[in-house]
Amino acid sequence: MDASRAAVVVVGVNLIAVWAAAAAGGRMGPPPGTIAAPRAAVDVAAGEARAALVAAAGRLEAHARSQRVTPPITRDPFQFGGRDSVAAHRVRGGVPAASPSAVPEAAASPASRAEPDVVLQGMAESQDGEAVVRTAVVRAGPDLVLATLGTRIGVRFEVVALSSDSVELEDLVSHARRTCRMK
């Protein structure tokens, strides 16, 4: 047996001895002369910490209930349709909002509806042969509309003219025209 094999055998035996000592070390009691902590004191401390945690959780839940504010529903991504369908599903103060069928016909007519806030957000141009085709990006209330000539915005307005920085709308009820310019 040469020196290298003897070194491998010695290292291997030492590794096995260390492994056996580590495995047996967990089963031994406390070293002689040390006093183990009483189990009852640990249980009391854990019980006090648990009680404090439960009390804090109760205070937090009570605070959350008192401060709970439901955000207004702006749109329902699972419902296709206009704002009237979303308003039918709204609940305020535990009472459902009036459904669109419960609104009198006079209030539902386009003439009596409030004029939506129309803002020109942007303008795009493209070439169609020699002609320049303009598309306006218009925000009408909560809706975003890509409008060209003749496009209706909601039930109230129609696009009658487009320039590089403005859009002219005609009110279909009063036939008045208004111009929206980019800011």
PEKA-V875465 format. One record per residue. N is the residue number from 1. RES is the residue in one small letter. PHI is phi in degrees with one decimal (NA if undefined). NEAR is the number of other C-alpha atoms within 10 Angstrom. D_FIRST is the distance of its C-alpha to the first C-alpha in Angstrom with 1 decimal. Layout:
# PEKA-V875465
n:N res:RES phi:PHI near:NEAR d_first:D_FIRST
n:N res:RES phi:PHI near:NEAR d_first:D_FIRST
This chain:
# PEKA-V875465
n:1 res:m phi:NA near:5 d_first:0.0
n:2 res:d phi:-92.7 near:6 d_first:3.7
n:3 res:a phi:-69.0 near:8 d_first:6.8
n:4 res:s phi:-69.7 near:9 d_first:8.3
n:5 res:r phi:-68.0 near:10 d_first:6.4
n:6 res:a phi:-64.0 near:11 d_first:6.9
n:7 res:a phi:-66.8 near:11 d_first:10.3
n:8 res:v phi:-64.6 near:11 d_first:11.2
n:9 res:v phi:-64.4 near:12 d_first:10.6
n:10 res:v phi:-64.1 near:11 d_first:12.7
n:11 res:v phi:-63.7 near:12 d_first:15.3
n:12 res:g phi:-62.1 near:12 d_first:15.7
n:13 res:v phi:-63.0 near:12 d_first:16.3
n:14 res:n phi:-62.9 near:12 d_first:18.8
n:15 res:l phi:-62.4 near:12 d_first:20.5
n:16 res:i phi:-64.4 near:11 d_first:21.1
n:17 res:a phi:-66.6 near:12 d_first:22.4
n:18 res:v phi:-66.0 near:12 d_first:24.8
n:19 res:w phi:-61.3 near:12 d_first:26.0
n:20 res:a phi:-64.3 near:11 d_first:26.8
n:21 res:a phi:-67.0 near:11 d_first:28.6
n:22 res:a phi:-67.4 near:11 d_first:30.6
n:23 res:a phi:-68.6 near:10 d_first:31.6
n:24 res:a phi:-81.8 near:10 d_first:32.8
n:25 res:g phi:-66.8 near:10 d_first:34.5
n:26 res:g phi:-73.5 near:8 d_first:37.4
n:27 res:r phi:-93.4 near:8 d_first:38.5
n:28 res:m phi:-82.9 near:7 d_first:39.0
n:29 res:g phi:-77.2 near:8 d_first:42.6
n:30 res:p phi:-65.9 near:9 d_first:43.7
n:31 res:p phi:-60.8 near:8 d_first:42.2
n:32 res:p phi:-61.2 near:6 d_first:44.1
n:33 res:g phi:94.3 near:6 d_first:47.1
n:34 res:t phi:-103.2 near:7 d_first:47.8
n:35 res:i phi:-107.9 near:8 d_first:50.8
n:36 res:a phi:-74.9 near:9 d_first:50.6
n:37 res:a phi:-66.7 near:8 d_first:53.4
n:38 res:p phi:-63.9 near:8 d_first:56.1
n:39 res:r phi:-66.4 near:8 d_first:56.1
n:40 res:a phi:-65.3 near:9 d_first:59.9
n:41 res:a phi:-65.6 near:10 d_first:60.0
n:42 res:v phi:-67.3 near:10 d_first:57.7
n:43 res:d phi:-63.8 near:11 d_first:59.9
n:44 res:v phi:-65.8 near:11 d_first:63.1
n:45 res:a phi:-64.3 near:11 d_first:61.8
n:46 res:a phi:-66.9 near:12 d_first:60.7
n:47 res:g phi:-65.6 near:12 d_first:64.1
n:48 res:e phi:-65.4 near:11 d_first:66.0
n:49 res:a phi:-64.4 near:12 d_first:64.0
n:50 res:r phi:-64.6 near:12 d_first:64.7
n:51 res:a phi:-64.7 near:12 d_first:68.4
n:52 res:a phi:-65.3 near:12 d_first:68.7
n:53 res:l phi:-66.7 near:12 d_first:67.1
n:54 res:v phi:-64.9 near:12 d_first:69.4
n:55 res:a phi:-64.3 near:11 d_first:72.4
n:56 res:a phi:-65.4 near:12 d_first:71.4
n:57 res:a phi:-64.5 near:12 d_first:71.0
n:58 res:g phi:-64.4 near:12 d_first:74.4
n:59 res:r phi:-63.9 near:12 d_first:76.0
n:60 res:l phi:-65.2 near:12 d_first:74.4
n:61 res:e phi:-65.1 near:11 d_first:75.7
n:62 res:a phi:-63.7 near:12 d_first:79.2
n:63 res:h phi:-65.4 near:11 d_first:79.2
n:64 res:a phi:-63.9 near:11 d_first:78.1
n:65 res:r phi:-66.1 near:10 d_first:80.9
n:66 res:s phi:-74.3 near:9 d_first:83.5
n:67 res:q phi:-99.5 near:9 d_first:82.5
n:68 res:r phi:-67.9 near:9 d_first:82.0
n:69 res:v phi:-126.4 near:8 d_first:83.9
n:70 res:t phi:-84.0 near:9 d_first:83.8
n:71 res:p phi:-68.8 near:6 d_first:83.7
n:72 res:p phi:-66.0 near:9 d_first:86.5
n:73 res:i phi:-79.6 near:11 d_first:85.5
n:74 res:t phi:-92.0 near:11 d_first:85.9
n:75 res:r phi:-163.5 near:15 d_first:84.9
n:76 res:d phi:-110.5 near:14 d_first:83.3
n:77 res:p phi:-69.0 near:8 d_first:80.7
n:78 res:f phi:-100.0 near:6 d_first:81.0
n:79 res:q phi:-119.6 near:9 d_first:84.8
n:80 res:f phi:-93.0 near:10 d_first:86.5
n:81 res:g phi:143.2 near:11 d_first:89.9
n:82 res:g phi:-84.8 near:13 d_first:91.8
n:83 res:r phi:-67.9 near:13 d_first:92.2
n:84 res:d phi:-63.0 near:11 d_first:94.5
n:85 res:s phi:-69.7 near:15 d_first:91.8
n:86 res:v phi:-72.2 near:17 d_first:89.5
n:87 res:a phi:-64.3 near:18 d_first:92.4
n:88 res:a phi:-68.3 near:14 d_first:93.0
n:89 res:h phi:-93.9 near:14 d_first:89.6
n:90 res:r phi:-73.4 near:16 d_first:89.9
n:91 res:v phi:-126.3 near:14 d_first:90.2
n:92 res:r phi:-124.8 near:10 d_first:91.6
n:93 res:g phi:63.9 near:7 d_first:92.0
n:94 res:g phi:85.1 near:7 d_first:91.3
n:95 res:v phi:-115.4 near:8 d_first:94.2
n:96 res:p phi:-62.7 near:12 d_first:93.6
n:97 res:a phi:-67.9 near:14 d_first:95.3
n:98 res:a phi:-62.8 near:13 d_first:98.4
n:99 res:s phi:-77.2 near:14 d_first:97.6
n:100 res:p phi:-59.9 near:13 d_first:99.1
n:101 res:s phi:-73.3 near:10 d_first:101.5
n:102 res:a phi:-83.2 near:8 d_first:102.9
n:103 res:v phi:-79.9 near:10 d_first:104.0
n:104 res:p phi:-60.0 near:9 d_first:107.6
n:105 res:e phi:-62.2 near:10 d_first:108.4
n:106 res:a phi:-64.4 near:10 d_first:110.2
n:107 res:a phi:-75.2 near:10 d_first:107.0
n:108 res:a phi:-86.8 near:12 d_first:104.9
n:109 res:s phi:-71.5 near:10 d_first:107.2
n:110 res:p phi:-61.6 near:14 d_first:105.9
n:111 res:a phi:-66.8 near:14 d_first:109.0
n:112 res:s phi:-92.1 near:11 d_first:108.2
n:113 res:r phi:-71.0 near:12 d_first:104.4
n:114 res:a phi:-69.9 near:8 d_first:103.3
n:115 res:e phi:-69.0 near:13 d_first:102.6
n:116 res:p phi:-69.4 near:14 d_first:98.8
n:117 res:d phi:-77.1 near:9 d_first:97.4
n:118 res:v phi:-108.9 near:17 d_first:96.8
n:119 res:v phi:-130.7 near:18 d_first:94.7
n:120 res:l phi:-81.1 near:20 d_first:93.8
n:121 res:q phi:-92.9 near:17 d_first:90.0
n:122 res:g phi:-172.3 near:18 d_first:89.6
n:123 res:m phi:-141.2 near:19 d_first:91.0
n:124 res:a phi:-128.1 near:12 d_first:89.4
n:125 res:e phi:-127.6 near:12 d_first:91.0
n:126 res:s phi:-143.2 near:10 d_first:90.3
n:127 res:q phi:-97.1 near:9 d_first:92.1
n:128 res:d phi:-122.8 near:8 d_first:93.7
n:129 res:g phi:73.2 near:7 d_first:95.1
n:130 res:e phi:-89.3 near:6 d_first:97.7
n:131 res:a phi:-84.9 near:8 d_first:98.0
n:132 res:v phi:-98.6 near:10 d_first:95.9
n:133 res:v phi:-103.5 near:14 d_first:94.9
n:134 res:r phi:-104.9 near:19 d_first:94.3
n:135 res:t phi:-128.4 near:20 d_first:92.4
n:136 res:a phi:-97.3 near:23 d_first:92.8
n:137 res:v phi:-101.1 near:18 d_first:90.2
n:138 res:v phi:-118.9 near:20 d_first:92.3
n:139 res:r phi:-102.5 near:18 d_first:91.4
n:140 res:a phi:-115.7 near:17 d_first:94.1
n:141 res:g phi:65.7 near:12 d_first:93.3
n:142 res:p phi:-87.2 near:13 d_first:89.8
n:143 res:d phi:-95.9 near:12 d_first:89.8
n:144 res:l phi:-110.9 near:15 d_first:88.6
n:145 res:v phi:-122.5 near:18 d_first:90.7
n:146 res:l phi:-96.0 near:14 d_first:90.4
n:147 res:a phi:-115.6 near:19 d_first:94.1
n:148 res:t phi:-117.2 near:18 d_first:96.0
n:149 res:l phi:-58.9 near:17 d_first:99.7
n:150 res:g phi:87.6 near:12 d_first:101.2
n:151 res:t phi:-74.7 near:14 d_first:98.3
n:152 res:r phi:-91.4 near:18 d_first:99.3
n:153 res:i phi:-107.8 near:22 d_first:97.5
n:154 res:g phi:68.0 near:14 d_first:97.8
n:155 res:v phi:-108.4 near:13 d_first:101.2
n:156 res:r phi:-111.0 near:19 d_first:103.1
n:157 res:f phi:-119.6 near:24 d_first:102.4
n:158 res:e phi:-134.1 near:21 d_first:102.4
n:159 res:v phi:-78.4 near:21 d_first:101.1
n:160 res:v phi:-112.8 near:16 d_first:104.1
n:161 res:a phi:-154.7 near:15 d_first:102.9
n:162 res:l phi:-131.9 near:20 d_first:99.7
n:163 res:s phi:-122.3 near:13 d_first:99.3
n:164 res:s phi:-69.0 near:14 d_first:96.3
n:165 res:d phi:-135.0 near:15 d_first:96.2
n:166 res:s phi:-150.9 near:18 d_first:98.4
n:167 res:v phi:-134.2 near:27 d_first:99.3
n:168 res:e phi:-106.7 near:17 d_first:102.8
n:169 res:l phi:-113.8 near:25 d_first:103.1
n:170 res:e phi:-112.1 near:19 d_first:106.2
n:171 res:d phi:-75.0 near:17 d_first:106.8
n:172 res:l phi:-73.3 near:15 d_first:107.7
n:173 res:v phi:-89.9 near:12 d_first:109.8
n:174 res:s phi:-98.0 near:9 d_first:111.9
n:175 res:h phi:59.3 near:12 d_first:111.4
n:176 res:a phi:-85.3 near:10 d_first:110.7
n:177 res:r phi:-109.0 near:14 d_first:108.2
n:178 res:r phi:-139.0 near:13 d_first:105.6
n:179 res:t phi:-112.2 near:15 d_first:103.2
n:180 res:c phi:-109.0 near:16 d_first:99.6
n:181 res:r phi:-110.8 near:15 d_first:98.1
n:182 res:m phi:-74.3 near:12 d_first:94.5
n:183 res:k phi:-97.1 near:9 d_first:93.9
